[in-house]
Amino acid sequence: MSEYGEENKKIIFSDTGKTHAEFKIKLQYDGISQGDFFRQVVSAYLDEDTDFMNFMHSLKDRLESQSKRQRDIVKKERKLAKKTEKDFTLTDSEVESIFDLLERETGI
């Protein structure tokens, strides 16, 4: 079970023995386990980490996995979503200021 009480699932894919061996060697050199590597890659993708998303855009270009028009639409939508989130997300100090103001107004 995971930390959220969910059943763990395996993500499996295959590649050549040579690629697998090179991958394992590089991971060992960097001191990272295979599981940690893939969990972090998946998290970066799901969290839309900026560096990872730049990699994804270039990957989609190379693989031509979407039409150029569709890739541009996705890029614009993500950019707009980030801007909207930034515009409406309060910083910790702003949240604290709101609570301070509420305290003064209610006398709590």
C-alpha positions as semicolon CSV with decimal commas, in nm:
position;residue;x (nm);y (nm);z (nm)
1;M;0,000;0,000;0,000
2;S;0,113;0,354;-0,068
3;E;0,113;0,641;0,179
4;Y;-0,239;0,728;0,059
5;G;-0,375;0,379;0,125
6;E;-0,379;0,299;-0,245
7;E;-0,254;-0,021;-0,398
8;N;0,088;0,019;-0,562
9;K;0,100;-0,048;-0,935
10;K;0,398;-0,145;-1,150
11;I;0,493;0,042;-1,464
12;I;0,677;-0,190;-1,699
13;F;0,826;-0,150;-2,045
14;S;1,091;-0,331;-2,240
15;D;1,405;-0,225;-2,424
16;T;1,721;-0,391;-2,549
17;G;1,963;-0,563;-2,312
18;K;2,235;-0,317;-2,415
19;T;2,020;-0,013;-2,328
20;H;1,918;-0,172;-1,998
21;A;2,280;-0,239;-1,904
22;E;2,391;0,115;-1,997
23;F;2,099;0,259;-1,803
24;K;2,179;0,056;-1,490
25;I;2,547;0,158;-1,511
26;K;2,461;0,529;-1,543
27;L;2,214;0,508;-1,253
28;Q;2,472;0,333;-1,037
29;Y;2,731;0,598;-1,127
30;D;2,484;0,870;-1,021
31;G;2,381;0,679;-0,708
32;I;2,012;0,662;-0,801
33;S;1,792;0,354;-0,794
34;Q;1,577;0,266;-1,093
35;G;1,261;0,307;-0,886
36;D;1,364;0,650;-0,756
37;F;1,456;0,761;-1,107
38;F;1,120;0,667;-1,257
39;R;0,917;0,796;-0,960
40;Q;1,092;1,133;-0,992
41;V;1,041;1,143;-1,370
42;V;0,670;1,068;-1,328
43;S;0,640;1,331;-1,052
44;A;0,817;1,593;-1,266
45;Y;0,575;1,519;-1,550
46;L;0,263;1,525;-1,333
47;D;0,378;1,841;-1,151
48;E;0,460;1,998;-1,487
49;D;0,812;2,087;-1,374
50;T;0,937;2,361;-1,608
51;D;1,263;2,187;-1,704
52;F;1,088;1,856;-1,760
53;M;0,813;2,016;-1,969
54;N;1,079;2,179;-2,189
55;F;1,219;1,830;-2,244
56;M;0,866;1,699;-2,320
57;H;0,808;1,971;-2,581
58;S;1,131;1,887;-2,760
59;L;1,051;1,514;-2,732
60;K;0,708;1,567;-2,888
61;D;0,873;1,767;-3,166
62;R;1,126;1,489;-3,234
63;L;0,865;1,211;-3,220
64;E;0,605;1,419;-3,400
65;S;0,357;1,270;-3,154
66;Q;0,107;1,551;-3,217
67;S;0,054;1,782;-3,509
68;K;0,251;2,106;-3,490
69;R;-0,079;2,293;-3,447
70;Q;-0,185;2,069;-3,158
71;R;0,158;2,102;-2,989
72;D;0,130;2,481;-3,013
73;I;-0,221;2,473;-2,863
74;V;-0,105;2,257;-2,570
75;K;0,193;2,488;-2,512
76;K;-0,031;2,797;-2,508
77;E;-0,284;2,630;-2,276
78;R;-0,012;2,532;-2,028
79;K;0,136;2,882;-2,039
80;L;-0,208;3,035;-1,977
81;A;-0,277;2,792;-1,692
82;K;0,057;2,884;-1,526
83;K;-0,018;3,255;-1,564
84;T;-0,367;3,214;-1,420
85;E;-0,232;3,012;-1,128
86;K;0,035;3,275;-1,064
87;D;-0,219;3,558;-1,083
88;F;-0,457;3,397;-0,835
89;T;-0,220;3,218;-0,598
90;L;-0,150;3,400;-0,275
91;T;0,196;3,402;-0,125
92;D;0,245;3,290;0,235
93;S;0,287;3,652;0,347
94;E;-0,036;3,753;0,169
95;V;-0,227;3,472;0,342
96;E;-0,076;3,577;0,676
97;S;-0,178;3,940;0,612
98;I;-0,535;3,829;0,542
99;F;-0,546;3,634;0,869
100;D;-0,399;3,933;1,055
101;L;-0,665;4,157;0,904
102;L;-0,942;3,911;0,997
103;E;-0,807;3,893;1,353
104;R;-0,815;4,271;1,385
105;E;-1,164;4,292;1,236
106;T;-1,315;4,017;1,452
107;G;-1,109;4,086;1,764
108;I;-1,003;3,722;1,797
